[in-house]
Amino acid sequence: MVDRDRSHANRGGVVGAAATMAQQQQQQQQRRKGSATRTWLVISESGKSHVEEVGKHSVMRRTGLPARDLRILDPVLFYPSTVLGRERAIVVNLEHIKAIITASEVLVLNSMDPSVIPFVRELECRVSTANPLVEGECDVDREEIGDDSMRNAEEEESMVGMKNGSSGEMEVVAKGDGPKVLPFEFKALEVCLESACRRLENETSTLEQEAYPALDELTSKISTLNLQRVRHIKSRLVALYGRVQKVRDELENLLDDDMDMAEMYLTDKLAHQLEENDSRNDVVNDDSESDDESDADLKSNKSSSGNVTGFKPNIEELEMLLEAYFAQIEGTMNKLSTMREYVDDTEDYINIMLDDKQNQLLQMGVLLSTANLFINAGIVVVGLFGMNIHIELFDSSPTQFWGTTGGTIVGCLITYLIAIFFGKKGGLLG
């Protein structure tokens, strides 16, 4: 009976351990699944938004992006500001903005971040030109976002007219040869660039308000507290300058590469692809209806229809958009460069002041050392007279004693003044 109980107990322990291991494996699988799934805010071209829990592979199938491009948007990893144009999407990683732009929607990561919420509101307003209800709400929110976004939105509204009742497409109200309405991906890209540039400009303005008074106060009074403030401001300035430099370089690289700008025309590429498919279908239908054509002719027609002229959009529209924000980020960078030069000038001025103080201390040390030298000379004379040796001077009147003492003091002073004179004449003393 005892052996049977022990066997049951051992069997129960094995079963319990196996259940525990299975439970741990299940928890690990759930963690992996949860880590691969992220919360994305999806904003459609009508301005409506909703939250989706989407995994990495689903996003890759949905946008056609490789895994290395999605790593750029990983909040855990640190990547500099980047804008990538791909076949079916645009990857945007600018400051606080991490988004994927397609021809019909925008996927925003970390949409609940307080710094991202104004960007999401602005994006919903700017892409909702086809939705008058959301457009009305946009007028109220523009006061919170800023005057720049209001002007840009009003320019877009002036170019948009009434809807066509049959097709639902927007008519363009252009004065003369005015520009057409931007496609959806460029509207979203413009909001991303504007939000990033506005954030950098606001941080630059805040830093200017703190830096210049602190630097002026440091030049008037050099103290430990002022030095710590300037050191903190300089570290912020260097970090902000690097961020602005990276955004500027990214825009400059895009402007220098026409192929990258052509990749960002997602709507035009999609329309061009649909036209190619339609033309191929028409050729195939015509070939199937004609019975007289041989198989060789059919193959030649298919090959000729497949060799459609490559997609070459007019990149002037996107180039003008990027140049506008390149000029804006260049202005921000010029402000930081001016502030950086002011900091360097202040440091040079403080170093000059410290060198002058050091020179004054050295001169004071030379004066004290010279005075100490001749005082020691007088002490030597007094020590000689104080020796226990009998001379006639000790038997003389007090007048001779005081005359000897006064002569010793006057001789030390005269010798000291002569030494100071030759020191100034030689340039050792100021």
C-alpha positions in Angstrom: 0.0 0.0 0.0 2.8 2.4 0.8 4.6 1.7 -2.5 1.3 2.2 -4.3 0.8 5.6 -2.6 4.3 6.6 -3.4 3.8 5.7 -7.1 0.6 7.7 -7.2 2.3 10.6 -5.6 5.2 10.5 -8.1 2.8 10.2 -11.0 0.9 13.2 -9.7 4.0 15.2 -9.4 5.1 14.4 -13.0 1.6 15.3 -14.3 1.7 18.6 -12.3 5.2 19.5 -13.6 4.1 18.8 -17.2 1.0 21.0 -16.7 3.1 23.8 -15.4 5.5 23.5 -18.3 2.6 23.6 -20.8 1.2 26.6 -19.0 4.6 28.4 -19.2 4.9 27.6 -22.9 1.4 29.0 -23.5 2.2 32.2 -21.6 5.4 32.6 -23.7 3.5 32.2 -26.9 1.0 34.8 -25.7 3.8 37.2 -24.9 5.4 36.7 -28.3 2.0 37.2 -30.0 1.4 40.3 -27.9 4.9 41.7 -28.6 4.4 41.2 -32.3 1.0 43.0 -32.2 1.0 46.8 -32.0 -1.8 49.3 -31.8 -2.1 51.4 -34.9 -4.4 54.4 -35.6 -5.7 54.1 -39.1 -6.8 57.3 -40.7 -8.7 56.9 -44.0 -8.8 59.5 -46.9 -12.2 60.6 -45.6 -10.7 61.8 -42.3 -12.2 59.0 -40.2 -10.0 57.2 -37.8 -10.1 53.9 -35.9 -7.7 51.9 -33.8 -6.6 48.4 -34.9 -4.4 45.8 -33.3 -2.3 44.6 -36.2 0.7 42.3 -36.2 3.9 42.9 -38.1 3.2 40.4 -40.8 -0.2 41.9 -41.4 1.2 45.3 -41.8 3.8 44.0 -44.2 1.1 42.4 -46.4 -1.1 45.5 -46.1 1.6 48.0 -47.1 4.1 45.9 -49.0 7.0 47.0 -46.7 9.9 44.7 -45.8 10.7 44.0 -42.2 13.7 46.3 -42.1 11.5 49.3 -42.9 9.2 48.4 -40.1 12.2 48.3 -37.7 12.6 52.0 -38.4 9.3 52.7 -36.7 10.0 50.5 -33.6 9.7 52.7 -30.5 12.1 50.6 -28.6 14.9 51.1 -31.2 16.4 54.5 -31.8 16.6 55.5 -35.5 17.3 59.0 -36.8 14.7 61.0 -38.8 14.0 59.1 -42.1 11.6 59.4 -45.0 11.5 56.4 -47.3 9.5 56.0 -50.5 8.6 52.4 -51.4 6.4 50.7 -54.0 3.1 51.0 -52.1 3.8 53.1 -49.1 5.9 55.9 -47.6 7.6 55.3 -44.3 7.9 58.5 -42.1 10.0 58.6 -39.0 10.3 62.3 -38.1 10.8 63.3 -34.5 7.7 62.2 -32.6 5.9 61.0 -35.8 6.0 57.4 -36.8 3.6 56.6 -39.6 3.1 54.6 -42.8 1.4 56.4 -45.6 -0.4 54.5 -48.4 -2.5 55.7 -51.3 -5.7 55.4 -49.2 -4.8 55.5 -45.5 -2.3 56.5 -42.9 -1.2 54.1 -40.1 0.1 56.1 -37.1 2.0 54.5 -34.2 1.8 55.7 -30.6 -1.3 57.7 -31.3 -2.0 58.2 -27.6 1.2 60.0 -27.0 0.4 63.6 -25.9 2.9 65.0 -28.4 1.3 63.0 -31.3 -2.4 63.9 -30.5 -2.2 67.4 -32.1 -0.6 65.8 -35.2 -3.4 63.3 -35.4 -6.0 66.0 -35.2 -4.4 68.0 -37.9 -4.0 65.0 -40.1 -7.7 64.1 -39.8 -8.6 67.7 -40.7 -6.3 68.1 -43.6 -7.1 64.8 -45.4 -10.9 65.2 -44.8 -11.6 67.5 -47.8 -14.3 65.1 -49.0 -16.1 65.1 -45.6 -17.8 68.5 -44.9 -18.7 67.5 -41.3 -15.1 66.7 -40.3 -14.0 69.8 -42.3 -16.3 71.9 -40.1 -14.7 70.5 -36.9 -11.3 71.2 -38.4 -12.0 75.0 -38.4 -12.4 74.9 -34.6 -9.3 72.9 -34.0 -7.0 75.0 -36.2 -6.8 77.7 -33.5 -5.1 75.3 -31.2 -2.7 74.0 -33.8 -1.4 77.3 -35.1 -1.7 80.0 -37.8 0.6 78.1 -40.2 -1.7 75.1 -40.4 -4.7 77.5 -40.9 -3.1 79.2 -43.8 -2.2 75.9 -45.5 -5.6 74.5 -44.9 -7.3 77.6 -46.3 -5.1 77.3 -49.4 -6.3 73.8 -49.9 -9.9 74.8 -49.4 -9.6 77.5 -52.0 -8.6 74.9 -54.6 -11.4 72.5 -53.8 -14.8 73.0 -55.3 -18.1 71.1 -55.3 -18.5 67.3 -55.7 -19.6 65.7 -58.8 -22.9 64.0 -58.1 -22.2 61.0 -60.2 -18.6 60.1 -59.6 -18.0 61.7 -56.2 -14.7 63.2 -57.4 -13.6 66.6 -56.2 -13.5 69.4 -58.8 -10.5 71.8 -58.7 -11.1 75.5 -58.5 -7.9 76.9 -60.0 -7.3 80.5 -60.9 -5.6 80.6 -64.3 -2.9 77.9 -64.3 -3.1 77.2 -60.6 -1.9 74.0 -59.0 -4.1 71.0 -58.6 -5.2 69.4 -55.4 -2.5 67.3 -53.8 -3.0 63.6 -53.7 -3.8 61.9 -50.4 -0.2 60.7 -49.7 1.2 64.2 -50.3 -1.4 65.7 -47.9 -0.4 63.3 -45.2 3.3 63.8 -45.9 2.8 67.6 -45.7 1.2 67.3 -42.3 4.1 65.1 -41.1 6.7 67.6 -42.3 4.8 70.5 -41.0 4.3 69.0 -37.6 8.0 68.0 -37.3 9.2 71.4 -38.5 6.8 73.2 -36.1 8.0 71.1 -33.2 11.7 71.9 -33.9 10.9 75.5 -34.4 9.0 75.8 -31.1 11.9 74.1 -29.3 14.3 76.5 -30.9 12.2 79.5 -29.9 12.0 78.2 -26.3 15.7 77.6 -26.2 16.4 81.1 -27.5 14.3 82.7 -24.8 16.3 80.8 -22.2 19.8 81.0 -23.7 20.3 84.7 -24.5 19.4 86.0 -21.0 21.5 83.3 -19.3 24.5 84.0 -21.5 24.2 87.8 -20.8 23.9 87.1 -17.1 27.0 84.9 -17.2 29.1 87.6 -18.9 28.1 90.1 -16.2 28.6 87.7 -13.3 30.5 84.5 -13.4 29.2 82.1 -10.8 28.7 78.4 -10.4 24.9 78.6 -10.8 25.2 80.6 -14.1 27.9 78.2 -15.4 25.6 75.2 -14.7 22.7 76.9 -16.5 24.8 77.6 -19.6 26.2 74.1 -19.6 22.7 72.7 -19.6 21.6 75.1 -22.3 24.6 74.2 -24.5 23.9 70.4 -24.1 20.3 71.0 -25.3 21.5 73.2 -28.1 23.9 70.5 -29.4 21.2 67.8 -29.2 18.6 70.0 -31.0 21.1 71.1 -33.6 21.8 67.4 -34.4 18.1 66.6 -34.8 17.5 69.6 -37.1 20.6 68.7 -39.1 19.3 65.2 -39.6 15.9 66.4 -40.8 17.6 68.9 -43.1 19.9 66.2 -44.6 17.0 63.8 -45.1 15.0 66.5 -47.1 18.2 67.4 -49.0 18.8 63.8 -50.0 15.2 63.5 -51.2 15.5 66.6 -53.3 18.7 65.4 -54.8 17.3 62.0 -55.8 14.6 62.1 -58.4 14.0 58.3 -58.2 13.1 58.6 -54.5 10.7 61.4 -55.2 9.1 59.4 -58.0 8.6 56.4 -55.7 6.3 58.6 -53.5 3.7 59.1 -56.2 1.5 56.3 -54.8 -1.8 57.4 -56.3 -0.4 57.9 -59.7 1.5 54.6 -59.6 -1.7 52.9 -58.6 -3.7 54.5 -61.5 -0.9 53.7 -63.9 -0.9 50.1 -62.8 -4.7 49.9 -63.3 -4.3 51.3 -66.8 -1.7 48.7 -67.6 -3.9 45.9 -66.4 -6.8 47.2 -68.5 -4.7 47.5 -71.6 -3.4 44.0 -71.1 -6.9 42.7 -70.7 -8.0 44.4 -73.9 -5.1 43.0 -75.8 -5.8 39.5 -74.5 -9.5 39.8 -75.5 -8.7 41.0 -78.9 -6.3 38.2 -79.4 -8.8 35.6 -78.3 -11.5 36.9 -80.7 -9.2 36.9 -83.8 -8.9 33.3 -84.9 -6.5 34.0 -87.8 -3.6 35.1 -85.7 -1.0 32.5 -85.0 0.5 31.6 -81.7 3.7 33.5 -82.6 1.7 36.6 -83.2 -0.1 36.1 -79.9 3.2 35.8 -78.0 4.6 38.9 -79.7 1.5 40.9 -78.9 1.6 39.9 -75.3 5.3 40.7 -75.0 4.7 44.1 -76.6 1.8 44.8 -74.3 3.9 43.9 -71.3 6.6 46.3 -72.3 4.6 49.4 -71.4 6.5 52.6 -71.0 7.9 53.0 -67.5 6.1 55.2 -64.9 7.8 58.6 -64.9 5.8 61.2 -63.0 6.4 64.9 -63.0 8.1 65.4 -59.7 7.8 69.1 -59.7 4.8 69.1 -57.4 6.6 67.1 -54.7 9.8 69.0 -55.2 8.1 72.3 -54.5 6.5 70.8 -51.4 9.8 69.5 -50.1 11.6 72.7 -50.9 9.1 74.7 -48.9 9.8 72.7 -45.7 13.5 72.5 -46.6 13.6 76.3 -46.5 11.7 76.3 -43.2 14.1 73.8 -41.5 17.0 75.7 -43.0 15.7 78.8 -41.2 15.5 76.9 -37.9 19.0 75.6 -38.4 20.2 79.2 -39.1 18.7 80.3 -35.8 20.5 77.5 -34.0 23.8 78.3 -35.8 23.5 81.9 -34.7 22.8 80.8 -31.1 25.7 78.4 -31.3 28.0 81.2 -32.4 26.7 83.4 -29.6 27.5 80.6 -27.1 31.0 80.3 -28.6 31.6 84.0 -28.5 30.4 84.1 -24.8 32.8 81.2 -24.0 35.7 83.1 -25.7 34.8 86.3 -23.8 34.7 84.4 -20.5 38.0 82.8 -21.2 39.5 86.2 -21.9 38.1 87.5 -18.7 39.5 84.5 -16.8 42.9 85.0 -18.5 42.9 88.7 -17.5 42.1 87.7 -13.9 44.9 85.2 -13.9 47.3 87.8 -15.2 46.3 90.2 -12.4 46.8 87.4 -9.9 50.3 86.7 -11.3 51.2 90.4 -11.2 50.0 90.5 -7.6 52.1 87.5 -6.8 55.2 89.1 -8.4 54.6 92.3 -6.3 54.3 90.4 -3.1 57.3 88.2 -3.8 59.4 91.3 -4.5 58.2 93.0 -1.4 58.9 89.8 0.6 62.4 89.7 -0.8 63.3 93.2 0.4 61.6 92.7 3.7 63.8 89.7 4.2 66.8 91.8 3.3 65.8 94.3 6.1 65.4 91.4 8.5 68.9 90.3 7.6 70.3 93.7 8.5 68.3 93.8 11.7 69.6 90.3 12.5 73.2 91.4 12.0 72.7 94.3 14.4 71.0 92.0 16.9 74.0 89.7 17.3 75.6 89.4 20.7 78.8 91.3 19.6 80.0 94.5 21.3 80.4 97.4 18.9 80.7 101.2 19.3 77.3 101.8 17.9 75.7 100.2 21.0 77.4 102.8 23.1 76.3 105.8 21.0 73.3 108.0 21.4 69.8 106.9 20.4 70.0 109.2 17.4 72.5 107.0 15.6 70.3 103.9 16.4 67.2 105.5 14.8 69.2 106.8 11.9 70.5 103.3 11.2 67.0 101.8 11.5 65.5 104.4 9.2 68.2 104.1 6.6 67.6 100.4 6.5 63.9 100.8 5.9 64.4 103.6 3.3 67.0 101.5 1.5 64.6 98.5 1.3 61.8 100.8 -0.1 64.1 102.4 -2.7 65.4 99.1 -3.8 61.8 97.8 -4.0 60.7 100.7 -6.1 63.7 100.3 -8.4 62.8 96.6 -8.9 59.1 97.6 -9.8 60.3 100.2 -12.2 62.5 97.8 -14.1 59.7 95.1 -14.0 57.3 97.5 -15.7 59.9 98.7 -18.2 60.6 95.1 -19.1 56.9 94.3 -19.6 56.7 91.8 -16.7 54.2 94.0 -14.8 51.2 95.9 -16.2 
